[in-house]
Amino acid sequence: MEGELIKKQVEEELERERMRDAERLKRAAKTREEFKKANEDLLKIQAEIALKEKEEERRIEEHAAKQEALAHLKKTKEEERFRQKQAVR
């Protein structure tokens, strides 16, 4: 009788230990999945930022090219006016 009681207590303790282990494994798996998703989200955000930076750089270069073209046009017009004034004299 006492042997059976001890055996039952041991079995119950083993079952509780198995349940704790299963719960630990479940939490660890959940944590891994959360980290995996967080990493995927981070990579996606980094890719979006890189794309936005590239687009901004393109716009800046485009603006600089327009400014350069306008400066060249202005200089050309000034030279043309200067030649016209010289021709009139």
Summary of the structure (lengths in Angstrom):
residues: 89
radius of gyration: 38.2
end to end distance: 131.0
largest distance: 131.0
contacts: 171
relative contact order: 0.04
helix: 98%
strand: 0%
